[in-house]
Amino acid sequence: MMKHRMAALALIVFLSACGGRQPLKPVEGQRLPAVPVGAAAAPTAAELTDPSSQARPERNVELLRQSEKRRDDPFDLPPEG
């Protein structure tokens, strides 16, 4: 029982050291991607890792206040059989 606790503690300690807090840099000998067409300058590493609004759209958290009747859908047809 004690061995399991020690193993779990060691695993937690090792995993906590995995997160890097240094700014991203290109690997030695490699360059950042080419400048996109129409852009004035090449994007930085921070700009490349920041997700776009398409990748992370804003959430609509508006709650339904009243139930609404469904409108007639002409494409909601029963299956043909």
N, C-alpha and C positions, 0 to 999 in steps of 0.2 A: 504494500500500500504506500509506503514511504517512497519507494523507488518511482512509483507512478507520479507522485506529487513532484518529486525532484525533476523528473523528465519533463513534466508539463511546465514547470517553472523555467527550466533551461530552454525549452522551446519558445516560450514567451519572450525571454531575454534575447534570444537569437533573432526572432522575428521583429522585435522592436528596433533592432539596429539596421533593418533593411531599408528604411525610408531615407532617401537622400534629401538634403536641404540646400544643395548648391545649385546655382543657375545652370541651365542646360548649355552645353557647348558642343559643336560638331566634333566627331571623332578625329583624332590626329590624322592628317593626310586627306580628309574628306571635306567637301564644301557643303554649304547650305544649298537648297534647291535654287534653280535659275530664277531670275526675276520674271514674274508673270507678265504676260502681254498687257500693256496699258498701264502698268504700275511704274511709279517713279523710282522706287527703291526696292531692294530685296526684303522680304519680311524677316523679322528677327525670330529667334527661337521661341520667344514668349508668344509672339503673334501666331506662329505655326501651331502651337499647342493649345491655344485658346479656341474652344469650340465655337462654331458659327451659330447664328440664330436658327439655321435650318437643322443643325445637328442637335441642338438643345432648345426646342421651342418653349415659349412661355406657357405655363399651365393656366387653364381657365378654371378657376375655382368657384365660379358662380353657382350657387346652389339653386335647385329647382324650388321655387316658392309655392307654386300652385300646379296641380296636375293639369295637363292640357290634353285635349282629344287629338288623336292622330289625324292628320289630313289624309285624304284619299290618295293612295299611291297607284297610278295606273300600271306600274311595272311589277306590282306585288301579285303575281299570278299563281294559281295552284299548279303543281307539277303535272305534266302531261303523262298519261299512262296508258 
